[in-house]
């Protein structure tokens, strides 16, 4: 498994190449998708909690963002079932746990220091019968996060951006076109470099997390 952290090249990690590795906490494993730094890192990961596992209370410098893919995640502020998107801002803290076990998509230390609003958004889990719907979850300066729901045969062509665009396939099957054509299944993660469009064709009804953000956003101590 190769973890590529350059933002000027296409990056992808497909489900068949993903391997869970142990975290410092028993019962919590992760698949690194993008990582700069060691244990304290700018990181994007898939994280699996075994039933009954937990982390001790900890802070989140430069924020935490997560999407619950399976099961139920929780902390002292609430419970977050599958298809819930949460943003905890710079300086927030919590003691997370999962009674049932869960799978999360997590981004750490990749938020602006002045992005101070916590958000908890239940996501629409159904796909339209035709066409597509894109819901903006968050916008701050040059960062945008959205939830895309699309029917079979829909083609999405997002224009090239000054920043990287990334996508996580949450449900469905998608064809991704660059200089090659790749088939993406759930848990496939891709990143398109600045100056390049994001072209996706739905091979079946699909749910996709999409993000556009500058690479400089986040903890300036980690480069």
C-alpha positions in Angstrom: 0.0 0.0 0.0 1.5 3.3 -1.0 0.5 6.6 0.8 1.1 9.5 -1.6 1.2 12.9 0.0 2.0 15.0 -3.0 -0.8 17.3 -4.0 0.4 17.8 -7.6 -0.3 14.2 -8.7 -3.4 12.0 -8.9 -3.9 9.9 -5.8 -6.1 7.0 -5.2 -6.6 4.1 -2.8 -9.0 1.4 -3.8 -10.7 -1.0 -1.4 -8.6 -4.0 -2.5 -5.4 -2.2 -1.5 -6.6 -1.0 1.9 -5.2 -2.7 5.0 -6.1 -1.9 8.6 -3.2 -1.2 10.9 -3.2 -0.9 14.7 -3.5 2.5 16.3 -2.0 3.3 19.8 -5.4 2.4 21.3 -6.6 -1.2 21.6 -9.6 -1.9 19.5 -9.1 1.0 17.1 -7.5 0.4 13.7 -7.0 2.6 10.7 -6.3 2.7 7.0 -4.1 5.7 6.2 -5.2 7.4 3.0 -3.1 10.6 3.3 -0.6 11.5 6.0 2.1 14.0 6.7 3.7 13.6 10.1 4.0 10.8 12.6 1.4 10.2 15.3 0.6 13.9 15.4 -0.1 14.4 11.7 -2.2 16.0 9.0 -4.1 12.8 8.3 -7.0 11.4 6.3 -7.9 7.8 7.3 -10.6 5.2 7.5 -10.9 4.3 11.2 -12.6 1.2 12.6 -13.7 1.0 16.2 -14.3 -2.5 17.6 -17.5 -2.8 19.8 -16.9 -1.3 23.2 -13.6 0.5 22.2 -12.8 4.1 23.1 -10.2 6.8 23.1 -9.2 8.8 26.2 -10.2 12.5 26.2 -8.0 14.5 23.7 -7.9 17.8 21.9 -8.1 18.5 18.2 -5.7 21.2 17.1 -6.8 22.5 13.7 -9.9 20.5 13.9 -11.4 17.1 13.1 -13.9 16.1 10.5 -15.6 12.7 10.3 -18.3 10.9 8.3 -19.8 7.8 10.0 -20.0 5.0 7.3 -21.1 2.1 9.4 -22.4 1.5 13.0 -22.7 4.3 15.6 -20.0 6.6 16.9 -20.4 8.6 20.1 -18.8 11.1 22.5 -20.0 13.1 25.5 -21.8 15.5 23.1 -24.0 13.0 21.3 -24.4 9.9 19.3 -23.8 9.8 15.5 -25.3 6.9 13.5 -24.2 5.9 10.0 -24.6 8.7 7.4 -23.8 11.5 9.9 -21.2 14.2 9.0 -19.5 16.0 11.9 -17.1 18.9 12.0 -15.3 19.6 15.3 -13.4 22.9 15.1 -9.9 24.0 16.1 -9.3 23.6 19.8 -12.2 21.3 20.4 -11.9 18.2 22.6 -13.9 15.0 23.3 -13.7 11.4 24.6 -15.0 9.3 21.7 -16.3 5.7 21.9 -18.4 3.2 20.1 -20.6 0.7 21.9 -21.7 -1.1 18.6 -18.5 -0.7 16.7 -18.2 1.6 13.7 -16.3 2.6 10.6 -15.4 6.3 10.1 -13.8 8.5 7.4 -11.7 11.0 9.4 -9.7 14.1 8.6 -7.4 15.5 11.3 -5.4 18.8 11.6 -6.6 20.0 8.2 -8.9 22.9 9.2 -8.3 26.7 9.5 -7.8 28.1 13.0 -10.6 30.6 12.5 -13.1 27.9 11.4 -14.8 27.9 14.8 -18.3 26.4 14.2 -19.2 22.8 15.1 -21.5 21.1 12.7 -23.5 17.8 13.0 -25.4 17.0 9.8 -27.5 13.9 9.1 -27.0 13.0 5.4 -29.7 11.9 3.0 -28.9 8.2 2.4 -31.1 7.7 -0.7 -30.2 8.2 -4.3 -32.5 10.0 -6.8 -34.2 7.9 -9.5 -32.8 10.2 -12.1 -30.3 13.1 -12.2 -28.2 14.2 -9.3 -28.4 16.3 -6.1 -25.4 18.0 -4.5 -25.8 19.4 -0.9 -23.2 21.9 0.4 -22.2 20.8 3.9 -19.6 23.4 4.6 -17.9 26.4 3.1 -15.1 28.4 4.7 -12.8 30.6 2.6 -11.6 28.3 -0.2 -12.7 25.1 1.3 -16.0 23.4 0.3 -17.4 20.1 1.4 -20.5 18.6 -0.3 -22.6 15.4 -0.4 -23.4 14.1 -3.9 -26.3 11.8 -4.6 -26.6 10.5 -8.2 -28.6 8.0 -10.3 -27.2 5.4 -12.7 -25.6 6.8 -15.9 -25.3 10.4 -14.5 -22.0 12.0 -15.5 -20.4 14.6 -13.2 -17.7 16.9 -14.6 -16.5 19.3 -12.0 -14.3 22.0 -13.5 -10.6 22.2 -12.7 -9.8 24.1 -9.4 -6.9 26.1 -8.1 -7.0 23.5 -5.2 -7.1 19.7 -5.0 -10.4 18.0 -5.2 -11.0 14.7 -3.4 -13.9 12.2 -3.3 -14.8 9.2 -1.2 -17.3 6.7 -2.7 -19.7 5.9 0.1 -22.2 3.8 -1.8 -22.5 2.5 -5.4 -20.1 2.0 -8.3 -18.4 4.8 -10.2 -16.2 5.2 -13.2 -13.4 7.7 -12.8 -11.7 9.2 -15.9 -8.2 10.6 -16.0 -5.6 9.5 -18.5 -7.1 6.1 -17.7 -10.5 4.8 -16.7 -10.8 3.2 -13.2 -13.8 1.6 -11.6 -14.4 2.7 -8.0 -16.3 0.8 -5.3 -17.4 1.9 -1.8 -14.5 3.1 0.3 -12.5 4.1 -2.8 -10.7 7.4 -2.1 -9.3 9.7 -4.8 -7.7 13.1 -5.1 -7.4 15.2 -8.2 -4.5 17.7 -8.3 -5.0 21.5 -8.8 -5.7 22.4 -12.4 -7.4 19.1 -13.3 -11.2 18.4 -13.6 -13.0 15.7 -11.6 -14.9 13.4 -14.0 -17.2 10.7 -12.6 -19.8 8.5 -14.3 -22.3 6.5 -12.1 -22.4 2.8 -13.0 -25.2 2.4 -10.4 -26.9 4.8 -7.9 -24.1 6.3 -5.8 -23.4 8.5 -2.7 -20.2 10.5 -2.8 -18.4 12.8 -0.3 -16.6 15.6 -2.3 -14.2 18.1 -1.0 -12.2 21.0 -2.5 -9.5 22.6 -0.2 -6.0 24.2 -0.3 -3.2 22.0 0.8 -1.9 24.8 3.1 -5.0 24.7 5.2 -4.4 23.1 8.6 -1.6 22.9 11.2 1.3 25.0 9.9 3.8 23.1 12.1 3.3 20.0 10.0 4.5 20.4 6.4 
